[in-house]
Amino acid sequence: MSFHANDAKLIISAAAYKQFPETGQKEIVMVGKSNVGKSSLINALCNRKRLAYVGQRPGKTRLINFFHITDEMMLVDVPGYGFANRSKQEQINYGTLMDSYFELRHPSLMLILVDIRRGIAEEDESMMQFAQHYGMDYAIVLSKADKLSRGKAKSLQLQTERNYGVPVFLFSHTMIESREPILNKILTYI
């Protein structure tokens, strides 16, 4: 199962809140450190190779990307956090853009992507606290799951679920079956 790939399209890459699209669609927002695989997940969910740009260097996404997926749903890819090579001004702009997004939009679900090899970082926990503060449902996606053995990945998934008490999914763009549970979770919000 995937979303209708032909319907999926980038609506806008917004640099400021004034560019956010007017919509009544439910929004699923994806957050995580730079180079964690947000674009790969969007492409996998839509069964498309180049819907979202997958950069080779971390920190490439500097805008908030709004993707029309269905008439009921939009996926939102926000810039990765924790990327140290941004200038002070870029960091200020990033903070302002992110504050605007979360103050003006009301995502139905936040997917927090975490590189399974790196584990949950302080910034990831801050996003969880942020979601809790705003009463937003969230789930954790352990990306790059193909980089570990299946047994080790499953063990980390179960441990993370016990530690945080929220749904935790394994994902890798090379493991097609890994998108199904994530799709099913998203579809419960539509």
Residue frames as a rotation matrix with the C-alpha (Angstrom) as fourth column:
MET 1
0.577 0.817 0.000 0.00
0.817 -0.577 0.000 0.00
0.000 0.000 -1.000 0.00
SER 2
-0.697 -0.676 -0.240 1.12
0.680 -0.729 0.079 3.57
-0.229 -0.108 0.967 -0.66
PHE 3
-0.007 0.657 -0.753 -0.51
0.008 -0.753 -0.657 6.89
-1.000 -0.011 0.000 -1.26
HIS 4
0.748 0.304 0.589 -1.57
0.576 0.143 -0.805 7.61
-0.329 0.942 -0.068 -4.82
ALA 5
-0.172 -0.977 -0.129 1.80
0.736 -0.215 0.642 8.56
-0.655 0.016 0.756 -6.26
ASN 6
-0.380 0.035 0.924 0.31
0.839 -0.409 0.360 10.49
0.391 0.912 0.126 -9.15
ASP 7
0.665 0.716 0.211 -1.54
0.525 -0.649 0.550 12.82
0.531 -0.255 -0.808 -6.77
ALA 8
0.532 -0.510 -0.675 1.54
0.682 -0.214 0.699 13.61
-0.502 -0.833 0.234 -4.67
LYS 9
0.277 -0.493 0.825 3.28
0.672 -0.514 -0.533 16.89
0.687 0.702 0.189 -5.44
LEU 10
-0.566 -0.523 -0.637 5.31
0.804 -0.523 -0.285 19.61
-0.184 -0.673 0.716 -3.78
ILE 11
0.578 0.807 0.121 3.03
0.815 -0.577 -0.043 22.60
0.035 0.123 -0.992 -3.15
ILE 12
0.732 -0.373 0.569 5.62
-0.218 -0.921 -0.324 25.09
0.645 0.113 -0.756 -1.88
SER 13
-0.015 -0.781 -0.625 8.96
0.909 0.250 -0.333 25.38
0.416 -0.573 0.706 -0.15
ALA 14
0.785 0.503 0.362 8.21
0.311 -0.826 0.471 28.11
0.536 -0.257 -0.804 2.35
ALA 15
-0.354 -0.935 0.023 10.88
0.563 -0.232 -0.793 30.45
0.747 -0.268 0.609 3.71
ALA 16
-0.961 0.120 0.249 8.41
-0.260 -0.698 -0.668 32.45
0.094 -0.706 0.702 5.85
TYR 17
-0.659 0.741 0.131 5.00
0.357 0.461 -0.812 31.95
-0.662 -0.488 -0.569 7.42
LYS 18
-0.102 0.638 -0.763 3.37
-0.583 -0.660 -0.474 34.22
-0.806 0.396 0.439 4.84
GLN 19
-0.456 -0.149 -0.878 4.09
-0.866 0.300 0.399 31.50
0.204 0.942 -0.266 2.26
PHE 20
-0.855 0.186 0.484 2.36
-0.069 0.885 -0.461 28.69
-0.514 -0.427 -0.744 4.17
PRO 21
-0.830 0.555 -0.054 -0.45
-0.009 0.085 0.996 27.31
0.558 0.827 -0.065 2.00
GLU 22
-0.364 0.836 0.410 -4.10
-0.907 -0.218 -0.361 27.80
-0.212 -0.503 0.838 2.91
THR 23
-0.547 0.146 -0.824 -5.49
-0.325 0.871 0.369 24.31
0.771 0.470 -0.429 3.36
GLY 24
0.308 0.685 0.660 -7.98
-0.941 0.119 0.315 22.24
0.137 -0.719 0.681 5.29
GLN 25
0.421 -0.210 -0.882 -5.90
-0.174 0.936 -0.306 19.08
0.890 0.282 0.358 4.91
LYS 26
0.972 -0.230 0.053 -4.56
0.019 0.301 0.954 17.15
-0.235 -0.926 0.297 7.89
GLU 27
0.483 -0.870 -0.100 -0.83
-0.660 -0.287 -0.695 17.67
0.576 0.402 -0.712 8.24
ILE 28
0.901 -0.410 -0.141 1.73
0.421 0.751 0.508 15.03
-0.102 -0.517 0.850 9.17
VAL 29
0.737 -0.670 0.090 4.98
-0.633 -0.730 -0.258 16.79
0.239 0.133 -0.962 10.06
MET 30
0.753 -0.588 -0.296 8.36
0.570 0.807 -0.156 15.08
0.331 -0.051 0.942 9.89
VAL 31
0.748 -0.549 0.374 11.14
-0.638 -0.750 0.176 16.28
0.184 -0.370 -0.911 12.14
GLY 32
0.842 -0.539 0.011 14.63
0.494 0.780 0.384 15.04
-0.215 -0.318 0.923 12.91
LYS 33
0.143 -0.893 -0.426 18.29
0.018 -0.428 0.904 15.80
-0.990 -0.137 -0.046 12.70
SER 34
0.344 -0.146 -0.927 19.80
-0.897 -0.344 -0.279 16.69
-0.279 0.927 -0.249 9.35
ASN 35
-0.350 -0.512 -0.785 20.50
-0.823 0.568 -0.004 13.69
0.448 0.644 -0.620 7.10
VAL 36
-0.594 0.174 0.785 18.20
-0.549 0.626 -0.554 11.38
-0.588 -0.760 -0.277 9.08
GLY 37
-0.952 0.147 0.269 16.11
0.288 0.727 0.623 10.31
-0.104 0.671 -0.734 6.08
LYS 38
-0.291 0.896 -0.335 12.96
-0.036 -0.360 -0.932 12.49
-0.956 -0.259 0.137 6.10
SER 39
-0.097 0.215 -0.972 13.01
-0.935 -0.353 0.016 12.90
-0.340 0.910 0.236 2.31
SER 40
-0.866 -0.254 -0.432 13.63
-0.398 0.872 0.285 9.17
0.304 0.418 -0.856 1.82
LEU 41
-0.763 0.643 0.074 10.60
0.351 0.507 -0.787 8.40
-0.544 -0.574 -0.612 4.00
ILE 42
-0.037 0.757 -0.653 8.38
-0.474 -0.588 -0.655 10.80
-0.880 0.285 0.381 2.02
ASN 43
-0.338 -0.166 -0.926 9.51
-0.938 0.135 0.319 9.20
0.072 0.977 -0.201 -1.23
ALA 44
-0.987 -0.060 -0.148 8.95
-0.048 0.995 -0.087 5.68
0.152 -0.079 -0.985 0.12
LEU 45
-0.543 0.840 -0.020 5.47
0.151 0.074 -0.986 6.48
-0.826 -0.538 -0.167 1.48
CYS 46
0.266 0.646 -0.716 4.45
-0.579 -0.487 -0.654 7.85
-0.771 0.588 0.245 -1.91
ASN 47
0.346 -0.237 0.908 6.30
0.514 0.857 0.027 5.17
-0.785 0.457 0.419 -3.86
ARG 48
0.973 -0.120 0.195 8.20
0.090 -0.583 -0.808 7.86
0.211 0.804 -0.556 -5.76
LYS 49
0.301 -0.942 -0.151 11.95
0.942 0.318 -0.107 8.24
0.149 -0.110 0.983 -6.22
ARG 50
-0.683 -0.687 0.246 12.25
0.683 -0.721 -0.116 11.99
0.257 0.089 0.962 -6.58
LEU 51
0.441 0.867 0.231 9.23
0.653 -0.486 0.581 13.63
0.616 -0.105 -0.781 -4.97
ALA 52
0.970 -0.237 -0.063 11.35
-0.106 -0.636 0.765 14.94
-0.221 -0.735 -0.642 -2.09
TYR 53
0.527 -0.841 -0.126 14.96
-0.437 -0.141 -0.889 15.86
0.729 0.523 -0.441 -2.78
VAL 54
0.926 -0.345 -0.154 17.42
0.342 0.591 0.731 13.51
-0.161 -0.729 0.665 -1.09
GLY 55
0.721 -0.688 0.079 20.67
-0.605 -0.681 -0.412 15.42
0.337 0.249 -0.908 -0.55
GLN 56
0.420 -0.676 -0.605 24.09
0.418 0.736 -0.533 13.88
0.806 -0.029 0.592 -0.11
ARG 57
-0.720 -0.681 0.136 25.14
0.237 -0.425 -0.874 16.53
0.652 -0.596 0.467 2.39
PRO 58
-0.174 0.671 -0.721 23.34
0.985 0.110 -0.135 17.14
-0.011 -0.734 -0.679 5.68
GLY 59
-0.325 0.106 -0.940 21.53
0.411 -0.879 -0.242 20.42
-0.852 -0.465 0.242 6.22
LYS 60
-0.906 -0.064 0.418 20.29
0.421 -0.211 0.882 20.74
0.032 0.975 0.218 2.64
THR 61
0.022 0.982 0.189 16.63
0.788 -0.133 0.601 21.35
0.615 0.136 -0.776 3.56
ARG 62
-0.895 -0.372 -0.245 16.44
0.445 -0.721 -0.531 24.95
0.021 -0.584 0.811 4.76
LEU 63
-0.648 0.756 0.089 12.78
-0.685 -0.630 0.365 25.61
0.332 0.176 0.927 3.98
ILE 64
-0.461 0.600 0.653 9.52
-0.274 0.604 -0.749 24.01
-0.844 -0.524 -0.114 5.10
ASN 65
-0.899 0.091 -0.429 8.33
-0.398 0.246 0.884 21.77
0.186 0.965 -0.185 2.28
PHE 66
-0.208 0.920 0.331 4.59
-0.573 0.160 -0.804 21.17
-0.792 -0.357 0.494 1.97
PHE 67
-0.968 -0.122 -0.220 3.64
-0.248 0.602 0.759 18.08
0.040 0.789 -0.613 -0.05
HIS 68
0.052 0.998 -0.030 0.05
-0.980 0.045 -0.193 17.53
-0.191 0.039 0.981 -1.20
ILE 69
-0.899 -0.344 0.271 -0.47
-0.319 0.938 0.134 13.78
-0.300 0.034 -0.953 -0.83
THR 70
-0.535 0.822 0.195 -4.26
0.819 0.448 0.359 13.38
0.208 0.352 -0.913 -0.97
ASP 71
-0.124 0.579 0.806 -7.19
0.100 -0.801 0.591 15.77
0.987 0.154 0.041 -0.73
GLU 72
0.857 0.489 -0.163 -7.29
0.163 0.043 0.986 14.87
0.489 -0.871 -0.043 2.97
MET 73
0.759 -0.601 -0.251 -3.58
0.443 0.195 0.875 14.94
-0.477 -0.776 0.414 3.81
MET 74
0.751 -0.641 0.160 -0.35
-0.318 -0.562 -0.764 16.87
0.579 0.523 -0.625 3.44
LEU 75
0.549 -0.698 -0.459 3.14
0.835 0.473 0.280 15.78
0.021 -0.537 0.843 4.48
VAL 76
0.914 -0.275 0.300 5.35
-0.266 -0.961 -0.070 18.54
0.308 -0.016 -0.951 5.83
ASP 77
0.431 -0.868 -0.248 9.14
0.848 0.483 -0.216 18.26
0.307 -0.117 0.944 5.84
VAL 78
0.993 -0.110 0.041 10.83
-0.117 -0.913 0.391 20.78
-0.005 -0.393 -0.919 8.12
PRO 79
0.327 -0.942 -0.071 14.56
-0.538 -0.124 -0.834 21.58
0.777 0.310 -0.548 8.14
GLY 80
0.418 -0.271 -0.867 16.72
0.571 0.820 0.019 19.21
0.706 -0.503 0.498 10.15
TYR 81
0.882 -0.132 0.452 17.91
-0.413 -0.680 0.606 20.33
0.227 -0.721 -0.654 13.55
GLY 82
0.732 -0.639 0.236 21.33
0.073 0.418 0.905 19.93
-0.677 -0.646 0.353 15.12
PHE 83
0.566 -0.558 0.607 23.29
0.793 0.168 -0.586 21.00
0.225 0.813 0.538 12.05
ALA 84
0.365 -0.479 -0.799 26.23
0.649 -0.484 0.587 23.00
-0.668 -0.732 0.134 13.39
ASN 85
-0.571 -0.746 0.343 27.49
0.754 -0.310 0.579 24.50
-0.326 0.589 0.739 10.12
ARG 86
0.357 0.716 0.599 24.69
0.819 -0.548 0.167 27.04
0.448 0.431 -0.783 9.89
SER 87
-0.641 -0.535 0.550 25.59
0.257 -0.825 -0.503 30.66
0.723 -0.181 0.667 10.45
LYS 88
-0.859 0.317 -0.403 24.15
0.350 -0.212 -0.912 32.48
-0.374 -0.925 0.071 13.47
GLN 89
-0.592 0.660 -0.462 21.71
-0.733 -0.680 -0.033 34.31
-0.336 0.319 0.886 11.19
GLU 90
-0.443 0.417 -0.794 20.59
-0.467 0.649 0.601 31.03
0.766 0.637 -0.092 9.58
GLN 91
-0.766 0.135 -0.629 20.02
0.534 0.678 -0.505 29.55
0.358 -0.722 -0.592 13.05
ILE 92
-0.776 0.515 -0.365 17.90
-0.096 -0.668 -0.738 32.57
-0.624 -0.537 0.568 14.03
ASN 93
-0.461 0.597 -0.657 15.93
-0.882 -0.228 0.412 32.30
0.097 0.769 0.632 10.76
TYR 94
-0.623 0.171 -0.763 15.47
-0.011 0.974 0.228 28.58
0.782 0.150 -0.605 11.36
GLY 95
-0.858 0.266 -0.439 14.12
0.489 0.166 -0.856 29.17
-0.155 -0.950 -0.272 14.88
THR 96
-0.633 0.626 -0.456 11.71
-0.502 -0.780 -0.373 31.83
-0.589 -0.007 0.808 13.66
LEU 97
-0.460 0.425 -0.780 10.47
-0.752 0.280 0.597 29.64
0.471 0.861 0.191 10.79
MET 98
-0.692 0.163 -0.703 9.93
0.312 0.946 -0.088 26.66
0.650 -0.281 -0.706 13.08
ASP 99
-0.841 0.405 -0.359 8.17
0.244 -0.309 -0.919 28.76
-0.483 -0.860 0.161 15.74
SER 100
-0.532 0.652 -0.541 5.87
-0.803 -0.590 0.078 30.18
-0.269 0.476 0.837 13.06
TYR 101
-0.558 0.316 -0.767 5.03
-0.372 0.731 0.572 26.73
0.741 0.605 -0.290 11.76
PHE 102
-0.671 0.250 -0.698 4.07
0.592 0.748 -0.301 25.26
0.447 -0.615 -0.649 15.12
GLU 103
-0.797 0.419 -0.435 2.22
0.087 -0.632 -0.770 28.39
-0.597 -0.652 0.468 16.27
LEU 104
-0.435 0.613 -0.660 0.16
-0.829 -0.558 0.029 28.72
-0.351 0.560 0.751 13.09
ARG 105
-0.205 0.313 -0.927 -0.35
-0.617 0.694 0.371 25.09
0.760 0.648 0.051 12.05
HIS 106
0.081 0.277 0.957 -1.84
-0.920 0.391 -0.036 22.22
-0.384 -0.878 0.287 13.99
PRO 107
-0.498 -0.328 -0.803 -0.28
-0.698 0.701 0.147 18.99
0.514 0.633 -0.578 12.71
SER 108
0.635 0.771 -0.049 -2.29
-0.647 0.564 0.513 15.85
0.423 -0.294 0.857 13.39
LEU 109
0.919 -0.393 0.027 0.84
0.339 0.823 0.456 13.79
-0.201 -0.410 0.889 13.91
MET 110
0.501 -0.854 -0.142 4.55
-0.865 -0.501 -0.041 14.43
-0.036 0.143 -0.989 14.35
LEU 111
0.928 -0.351 -0.129 6.94
0.324 0.927 -0.191 11.75
0.186 0.135 0.973 13.11
ILE 112
0.618 -0.779 0.100 10.30
-0.705 -0.494 0.510 12.11
-0.348 -0.386 -0.855 14.85
LEU 113
0.875 -0.359 -0.325 12.96
0.029 0.709 -0.705 10.45
0.484 0.607 0.631 12.72
VAL 114
0.550 -0.722 0.420 16.04
-0.693 -0.113 0.712 9.14
-0.467 -0.682 -0.562 14.49
ASP 115
0.127 -0.616 -0.778 19.05
-0.723 0.479 -0.497 7.40
0.679 0.625 -0.385 12.92
ILE 116
0.917 0.346 -0.200 18.90
-0.149 0.761 0.631 3.97
0.371 -0.549 0.749 14.56
ARG 117
0.282 -0.900 -0.333 22.71
0.690 0.431 -0.582 3.89
0.667 -0.066 0.742 14.83
ARG 118
-0.542 -0.506 0.671 22.85
0.025 -0.808 -0.589 7.19
0.840 -0.302 0.450 16.72
GLY 119
-0.427 0.478 -0.768 19.92
0.895 0.347 -0.282 6.75
0.131 -0.807 -0.575 19.09
ILE 120
0.612 0.760 0.221 17.66
0.675 -0.647 0.355 9.42
0.412 -0.068 -0.908 20.59
ALA 121
-0.548 -0.817 0.182 19.47
0.655 -0.554 -0.514 12.71
0.520 -0.162 0.838 21.10
GLU 122
-0.659 0.229 -0.716 18.65
0.514 -0.557 -0.652 15.67
-0.548 -0.798 0.250 23.32
GLU 123
-0.830 0.345 -0.438 17.09
-0.524 -0.750 0.402 17.52
-0.190 0.564 0.804 20.37
ASP 124
-0.603 0.627 -0.492 14.80
0.008 0.622 0.783 14.54
0.797 0.469 -0.380 19.69
GLU 125
-0.444 0.417 -0.793 13.67
0.890 0.307 -0.337 14.50
0.103 -0.856 -0.507 23.32
SER 126
-0.806 0.148 -0.573 13.05
0.030 -0.957 -0.289 18.26
-0.591 -0.250 0.767 23.09
MET 127
-0.750 0.560 -0.353 10.73
-0.523 -0.174 0.835 17.63
0.406 0.810 0.423 20.13
MET 128
-0.451 0.589 -0.671 8.87
0.564 0.771 0.297 14.99
0.692 -0.244 -0.679 22.15
GLN 129
-0.553 0.205 -0.807 8.42
0.718 -0.374 -0.587 17.47
-0.422 -0.905 0.060 25.01
PHE 130
-0.892 0.208 -0.402 7.32
-0.355 -0.873 0.336 20.09
-0.281 0.442 0.852 22.50
ALA 131
-0.615 0.682 -0.395 4.69
-0.136 0.401 0.906 17.71
0.776 0.611 -0.154 21.06
GLN 132
-0.386 0.449 -0.806 3.47
0.864 0.481 -0.146 16.84
0.323 -0.753 -0.573 24.56
HIS 133
-0.780 0.018 -0.626 3.26
0.327 -0.840 -0.432 20.52
-0.534 -0.542 0.650 25.51
TYR 134
-0.722 0.485 -0.494 1.06
-0.678 -0.640 0.362 21.25
-0.141 0.596 0.790 22.50
GLY 135
-0.019 0.763 0.646 -1.02
-0.445 0.572 -0.689 18.07
-0.895 -0.300 0.329 22.91
MET 136
0.278 0.022 -0.960 0.21
-0.959 0.070 -0.276 16.72
0.062 0.997 0.040 19.57
ASP 137
0.870 -0.005 0.493 0.38
-0.061 0.991 0.117 12.98
-0.489 -0.132 0.862 18.90
TYR 138
0.266 -0.824 -0.501 3.80
-0.963 -0.207 -0.170 11.74
0.037 0.528 -0.849 17.89
ALA 139
0.961 -0.112 0.251 5.63
0.099 0.993 0.065 8.58
-0.257 -0.037 0.966 16.97
ILE 140
0.158 -0.976 -0.148 9.30
-0.629 -0.215 0.747 7.73
-0.761 -0.025 -0.648 16.57
VAL 141
0.992 0.025 -0.124 10.71
-0.116 0.569 -0.814 6.36
0.050 0.822 0.567 13.32
LEU 142
0.281 -0.936 0.211 14.09
-0.181 0.164 0.970 4.65
-0.943 -0.310 -0.124 13.65
SER 143
0.876 0.066 -0.477 15.55
-0.469 -0.112 -0.876 5.26
-0.111 0.992 -0.068 10.19
LYS 144
0.072 -0.876 -0.478 18.40
-0.884 0.167 -0.438 3.49
0.463 0.453 -0.762 8.39
ALA 145
0.508 0.253 0.824 17.30
-0.725 0.642 0.249 0.23
-0.466 -0.723 0.509 10.01
ASP 146
0.968 -0.159 -0.192 19.07
-0.011 0.742 -0.670 -1.74
0.249 0.651 0.717 7.26
LYS 147
0.215 -0.952 0.216 22.41
-0.601 -0.304 -0.739 -0.66
0.769 0.029 -0.638 8.74
LEU 148
-0.418 -0.283 0.863 21.89
-0.875 0.381 -0.299 -3.09
-0.244 -0.880 -0.407 11.66
SER 149
-0.963 0.156 -0.219 20.96
0.094 0.958 0.270 -6.76
0.252 0.239 -0.938 11.80
ARG 150
-0.167 0.983 0.082 17.21
-0.127 -0.104 0.986 -7.37
0.978 0.154 0.142 11.93
GLY 151
0.244 0.228 -0.943 17.51
0.792 0.514 0.329 -8.75
0.560 -0.827 -0.055 15.47
LYS 152
-0.639 -0.562 -0.525 19.45
0.758 -0.576 -0.306 -5.74
-0.130 -0.593 0.795 16.75
ALA 153
-0.852 0.377 0.364 17.06
-0.144 -0.836 0.529 -3.30
0.504 0.398 0.767 15.02
LYS 154
0.113 0.950 -0.291 13.99
0.141 0.275 0.951 -5.05
0.984 -0.148 -0.103 16.49
SER 155
-0.002 -0.207 -0.978 15.59
0.971 0.232 -0.051 -5.05
0.238 -0.950 0.200 19.95
LEU 156
-0.915 -0.375 -0.151 16.25
0.397 -0.904 -0.161 -1.27
-0.076 -0.207 0.975 19.72
GLN 157
-0.516 0.813 0.270 12.68
-0.171 -0.407 0.897 -0.71
0.839 0.417 0.349 18.53
LEU 158
0.325 0.671 -0.666 11.22
0.511 0.468 0.721 -2.55
0.796 -0.575 -0.191 21.53
GLN 159
-0.303 -0.542 -0.784 13.62
0.953 -0.193 -0.234 -0.83
-0.024 -0.818 0.574 23.95
THR 160
-0.968 -0.046 0.246 12.68
0.093 -0.979 0.182 2.59
0.233 0.199 0.952 22.57
GLU 161
-0.117 0.993 0.029 8.96
-0.034 -0.033 0.999 1.79
0.993 0.116 0.037 22.88
ARG 162
0.289 0.173 -0.941 9.47
0.858 0.390 0.335 0.80
0.425 -0.904 -0.035 26.52
ASN 163
-0.587 -0.667 -0.459 11.55
0.802 -0.558 -0.215 3.92
-0.113 -0.494 0.862 27.27
TYR 164
-0.994 0.106 -0.037 9.22
-0.112 -0.968 0.224 6.46
-0.012 0.226 0.974 25.65
GLY 165
-0.532 0.838 0.120 5.78
0.338 0.341 -0.877 4.84
-0.776 -0.427 -0.465 25.67
VAL 166
0.196 0.570 -0.798 4.89
-0.669 -0.517 -0.534 5.84
-0.717 0.639 0.280 22.10
PRO 167
0.902 0.131 0.412 4.69
0.186 0.743 -0.643 3.90
-0.390 0.657 0.646 18.83
VAL 168
0.021 -0.946 -0.322 8.13
-0.595 -0.271 0.757 3.24
-0.804 0.176 -0.569 17.34
PHE 169
0.941 0.317 0.120 8.65
-0.064 0.513 -0.856 2.15
-0.333 0.798 0.503 13.74
LEU 170
-0.139 -0.960 0.242 11.65
0.281 0.197 0.939 0.79
-0.950 0.198 0.242 11.88
PHE 171
0.893 0.421 -0.161 12.33
-0.027 -0.306 -0.952 2.30
-0.450 0.854 -0.262 8.45
SER 172
-0.373 -0.926 -0.062 14.78
0.036 -0.081 0.996 1.91
-0.927 0.369 0.063 5.62
HIS 173
0.196 0.440 -0.877 14.28
-0.839 -0.388 -0.382 2.93
-0.508 0.810 0.293 2.02
THR 174
-0.595 -0.469 -0.653 15.80
-0.743 0.630 0.225 -0.45
0.306 0.619 -0.723 1.07
MET 175
-0.936 0.350 0.024 13.21
0.296 0.824 -0.483 -2.38
-0.189 -0.445 -0.875 3.13
ILE 176
-0.699 0.694 0.172 9.93
-0.185 -0.409 0.894 -1.85
0.691 0.592 0.414 1.25
GLU 177
-0.007 0.750 -0.662 7.93
0.608 0.528 0.592 -3.66
0.794 -0.399 -0.459 3.95
SER 178
-0.622 -0.306 -0.720 9.05
0.780 -0.315 -0.540 -1.07
-0.061 -0.898 0.435 6.55
ARG 179
-0.943 0.261 0.207 6.74
-0.203 -0.943 0.263 1.59
0.264 0.206 0.942 5.14
GLU 180
-0.321 0.894 -0.311 3.49
0.278 0.403 0.872 -0.37
0.905 0.193 -0.378 5.72
PRO 181
-0.055 0.336 -0.940 3.23
0.993 0.118 -0.016 0.12
0.105 -0.935 -0.340 9.52
ILE 182
-0.790 -0.275 -0.548 4.05
0.362 -0.930 -0.056 3.83
-0.494 -0.243 0.835 9.13
LEU 183
-0.836 0.546 0.063 1.42
-0.161 -0.352 0.922 4.24
0.525 0.761 0.381 6.40
ASN 184
-0.136 0.825 -0.549 -1.14
0.645 0.494 0.583 2.49
0.752 -0.275 -0.599 8.59
LYS 185
-0.328 -0.053 -0.943 -0.36
0.876 -0.391 -0.283 4.84
-0.354 -0.919 0.175 11.49
ILE 186
-0.967 -0.074 -0.246 -0.67
-0.016 -0.938 0.345 7.92
-0.256 0.338 0.906 9.26
LEU 187
-0.674 0.738 -0.033 -3.96
0.036 0.078 0.996 6.70
0.738 0.670 -0.079 7.77
THR 188
-0.201 0.614 -0.763 -5.54
0.955 0.296 -0.014 6.56
0.217 -0.732 -0.646 11.24
TYR 189
-0.519 -0.066 -0.852 -5.26
0.454 -0.866 -0.210 10.39
-0.724 -0.496 0.480 11.30
ILE 190
-0.978 0.176 -0.110 -7.14
-0.186 -0.511 0.839 10.96
0.092 0.841 0.533 8.04
